[in-house]
């Protein structure tokens, strides 16, 4: 729409187990993609809440194992959501990468 107000969009993308991979492989692949040094100023724009971004994939696996041990339940492979990725889109030049990272961090934090 021409002449409208600039807008930002936020999308929550769920990730499931990739075909032919284990849960561990799929999680590592997702976290590696999200922490791509070419897209994060060499890792400078990576932040985390409630975990260490360097071990987040292993921490997710541990949480799944703890849940199964405590409840005896686990998700069916085809229904298992491993994680959610928050994707933000802004008009080019609207905000800096640092501002986008701050907004993402605030979006993910419980209030």
Secondary structure, 3 states (H helix, E strand, C coil): CCCCCCCCEEEEEEEECCCCCCHHHHHHHHHHHHCCCCCCCCCCCCCCCCCCCCCHHHHHHHHHHHHHHHHCCCCCHHHCEEEEEEEEECCCCCCCHHHHHHHHHHHHCCC
